[in-house]
Amino acid sequence: MLNRKIVLLDGRGTGDEDLSPVLDIIMNELEVSGAAAQLFPLREIKMGSCIGCFGCWLKTPGICLEPDAGRDMAQAVVQSDLTILFTPVTFGGYSSEIKKSQDRWLPLILPDFGIYHGEVHHLPRYSQYPRLVGIGIQRQPNKEEANLFKMLVGRNALNFYAPTYAAEVVLSTDAPDRIRQQIQAVLVRNDNFPLSQTIRELLPTTEMAKVHPPIERVPGRALLLVGSPKVKSPSTSAVLGGYVLNQLKQRGWETESLTLRGNLLKEHGLAEFCTAIDRTNLILLVFPLYIDSLPFLVMKSLEVMAEHFSNCSEKNPKRLFALANNGFPEAYQNALALAICQRFAIDTNMIWLGGLAMGAGEALFGGLPIEGTERAGRPPVKHIMQALDVASAALGNGQIVPPEATKLMAKTPIPFMPFRLWQWLFIKMANQHWRPLAAANQVGEQELFAQPYAEVEK
Ligand SMILES: Cc1cc2nc3c(=O)[nH]c(=O)nc-3n(C[C@H](O)[C@H](O)[C@H](O)COP(=O)(O)O)c2cc1C
């Protein structure tokens, strides 16, 4: 490891001080191998969270518009040979501290799309990216969550063109020698990339539909939590979530809606958030996929809810439904994020009513209403409405969302078009979509490919 540039993102939050001995072991191992790591103790670093404005592609290509530590961290990551993510395993995902900084990696890739391992991904902005190593910690063993964590690191490695990656989950209560061995192994091991089939298998199956009993009291009260952080334009999350909420309202449910951005970033908003959670029977969590997982604010909301539930003695478990949408056309790319929501439900004794995944969120909706003339020129979304209708009917009866809704959501929007052709058309359309938007900001085609953090010699 001599002469290699290493970046270590320490994603421990307040209250995770007990995990310090594991970090000490990692730092010690790196030192022994002659490498010096640049450590980012994220919870101590003042950093804004991504607002999903795409300015890092269309206004200042390759650089986030927010001039804070998030920029330095992204630069350090892409200029490193090895980036290590160190985090408590949080419902199978990363801590919100890691997510806040990782969502700011978007400028490191190009807006344009291409096919990579048979699925759509953004094209690389740089010719080289670091190896990725994820080291998660659990206080109690949980195999399912450890597996999700490892998959997530692998999916990030694919999205960010890591030449190699490895992921390990260690138990904080294990003997230091055992932990040391696991760290030594993960630092040099290469794991297999989790390709589409592995992720697809996480989507709900017919079996799931049989698992949960119906809710005792319907109609009840439903709370929509909009997890998109967008402030400059309407979000697809709000459009899809609003549609489901309205359907529940028509079925006699009392309804309420909050944005996580409005509530979790302000002190008084947090109290309002917890009160709204307390008075609801059913939570509808809607969010965009950010870096293969839940955006920072959504991870934060799960952490806040888990903490809140652990402090109250509520007997009736709440129901949770999640609806994710992503940029790539493959709906299944949301499956890991939905699996994390499911793990959250299990860990907090909620009742999981299932998740729905929609691909090509920007292309199909881009925040536009489901119906109306504004949609002219966009692919049809009748199948999405049908899926949401099926889901809303089940949720309205307190039942788990049937797999039929999942299938409808994942359909190719253009009838009879094979999915491969839709991928190709999507890439062509989407790559054309960015240019006029950049031109409106006086950013020319060549500037879109800027490499502000490229080093002459690596
Ligand atoms: C920081 C960031 C990370 C993203 N990461 C992914 C990703 O990993 N996979 C994907 O398919 N789309 C990704 N997207 C695209 C969003 O999921 C997509 O634009 C979505 O439709 C936005 O939904 P919203 O309008 O509800 O915010 C990302 C977008 C942003 C801003």
The ligand as an ORCA input file, in Angstrom:
! r2SCAN-3c Opt
* xyz 0 1
  C     -27.067     12.804     -5.987
  C     -27.862     11.954     -6.920
  C     -27.603     10.600     -7.006
  C     -28.338      9.791     -7.868
  N     -28.050      8.459     -7.923
  C     -28.772      7.643     -8.747
  C     -28.485      6.246     -8.823
  O     -27.610      5.720     -8.140
  N     -29.209      5.493     -9.681
  C     -30.211      6.034    -10.460
  O     -30.827      5.296    -11.233
  N     -30.524      7.358    -10.377
  C     -29.827      8.161     -9.550
  N     -30.131      9.497     -9.457
  C     -31.250     10.024    -10.238
  C     -32.538     10.209     -9.422
  O     -32.901      9.016     -8.779
  C     -33.638     10.644    -10.379
  O     -33.257     11.873    -10.917
  C     -35.005     10.729     -9.758
  O     -35.974     10.662    -10.792
  C     -35.222     12.014     -8.973
  O     -36.478     11.929     -8.332
  P     -37.141     13.173     -7.558
  O     -37.629     14.115     -8.621
  O     -38.236     12.563     -6.786
  O     -36.091     13.788     -6.713
  C     -29.379     10.346     -8.648
  C     -29.640     11.722     -8.576
  C     -28.898     12.525     -7.732
  C     -29.180     14.001     -7.656
*
